[in-house]
Every structure is written in structure tokens, then in C-alpha cells.
């Protein structure tokens, strides 16, 4: 996978991989595992059109809340019934 | 079996000067205020943490040398720029511990007894000086350098220091360039960090050290500091050598 060196938070941070130096703006080929922490911390960004970075995040399904069914007619009937006494 | 250290291996770096050869005693104290929160019905006292503070006291020999104890301790008393200090324990090995501080000199005394050597003492009070993100103005850390002279052609990555885990609250790095004969170009000194000890990213980039000058600088960074850190340097110079020291402390 191909990545671009972003410069990090200060915009000037380069990276070293093995004995090679990469400055902000340089492009680099790395495996997803090698690049993972550098991406998470903002030192690398995937280059558009290169093989997609394959980090997956498991998303919990949103729980469905079932609203209680209120039968308006019955409530009114009870209220009406109560008022008669 | 614990390993103990002898005090003779201590190194005292004050701004861009290695004053180890002038001092024979260093005392440091880190303190934190507490405020009592004990209430009725409590069976023991309770406290909450307050502000941190710290002091450093140096004692040694008086010298009229250029860049010696008297010249430097006099110069920083009341100086506009707050001095930075690194005291390295068992200095000379990367990863050994140190105390780093930004501190005002509050006392400088000279003693001249008729029957003994002239001596000096100096006291320092740690101060953040409202430096952004400097969570502690005096704290313990590790040395990222061995402190030896490195020829211009031998600069590069120094050995890494393994913290065992990453940390989340930033860090401070103190650079003391105590000797520099590199000519023909500036030298760039950095601290890098790594999560895997394979790929490294620049964490701190100090101001370029111009040819044949000595400097000191403190930098503060925020956020994640990865498990491994190391010092690295490169130069555009074409001859000479440089002696630089970096004390590094995580918050």
C-alpha cells in the first residue's frame, strides 16, 4: 500500500523506516501493519487510488428500542369511565 | 539484588554548559502541596493533591574560568531567560535516569575561608513560567545521549530507550549542546519515537544549531509518546565534532 508522509501535527515531522528517511510530502510503500500506528498518529495518509488501507473496525449494531404501544382509546375510555363515579 | 549508584558519576548541565567539573554536590527535591479535606465523622485525615514544586541546590568550587562556575552562576541570577538544567545520574549511558528542570536561580553564594578552597552554592526554584503544556517544571526522565563528542561524519541515530509502554500525556526534552566545532553548516538534532522500534517519526525537532555555536533549548510536546524514543542528529557541516546531551521526561 502507498502512503504520503503528512508531517504530523506540526507539519514538519518526517519518518524513518529502516535506514531510509522520508520527509513530509514523500511517498512510501508499507504494509498495513507497518503503517498502522503512523496513520493513527497522523504521520501518514493513504494515497487516493492505491490499494485501500485494510483496517476494519467492528461496529456494534445499534440497539432497537421498541416504544410501548399506547392505545389512546383505552386511556380515554378509562378516564371517561372514572369521571362517571 | 538492587543496583546502587555512586554520586561521582553525576553530570550537571546548566543551559549550554557542562559544569560537572565545578560541582561536588547536588540536592534535588520534588514536592506537591496537599490540602486537607477531613470532615466530621472521618476516622483518619484525608487530603487532595495541590500544586507541584521543586528545588535544586548545587554546591562546588569557585572558579574564574571562562564559562566556569562563577561566570555562569552570576550570569543567570535574575536573567530574563529561565535556565534549563539536567542532572544526569551515572552519566555516560543512554537510558540512565536524570532530573530535568526549568528553574530560576534564587541564591548564589561564594565562600572564601582563609584556610580552605573558595567554594560556591546556588539554589534553584523550578518554574513552568507559564510555558505551554509544561505539566511539570521539574521531573525525572532518561538521558537519550551518552554525552560524548561525535564527529560530523558519525552523526545519526543513537540507541533507543524502551519505556515498556507508550504514554499519553506528552513530554519535555532538554537539549544542551556543550561543545561544537562543526563548521560549514548547521546541525539538526531531533527526538524520534516509535511504536515498533522499526519505523520512527520525528517527535521533537530542536532549532538548527548553527556552526561552531553552543546552545540550550527546551521543547514540550503533547499527546501520545510511543514506547521507544531515541535521539538523532544530522549536519550540513563538513568538519568538526559536536557534544550534545538530551534529557527526556514523559509527563
Interface residues (C-beta under 8 A of the other chain):
Chain A: X8 X9 X10 X12 X13 X14 X15 X16 X17 X18 X30 X34 X37 X38 X41 X43
Chain B: X157 X192 X195 X196 X198 X199 X200 X201 X202 X203 X205 X223 X224 X226 X232
